[in-house]
């Protein structure tokens, strides 16, 4: 019986470990995906969400350059652009005229396991200096 009781409490233990892992130890400045302290957003954003949303694939290429990753599945297309502080994720689907347009945009961390970045801040900081 104690083995069954132990198994039943396993989800509770796992939940406690997960919640405990979310706690922060220091109250320092916010940190980015690479661990360095974040600076304030730029006074003039490099990009805004409205610069990306609804744009056709060619317009995105003109604005952001070639995507770092591009994958077509069925009628949809996934694109990843590596920006200064994040990976910009763009999903395109055909509109009523058949032109693929950005229907969803999001920001992803540059490193696996890092905190998800804010989309607006990601866009504001723009492209990497080496691109």
Secondary structure, DSSP 4 states (H G I P E B T S, - for coil): -HHHHHHHHHHHHHHHHHHHHH--S-----B-TTSPBPPPPPSS-S--HHHHTT-BHHHHHHHH-S-SEEEEETTEEEEEEEBSSSEEEEEEEE-TTS-EEEEEEEEE-SSTTSPPPPHHHHHHH-B-TT-
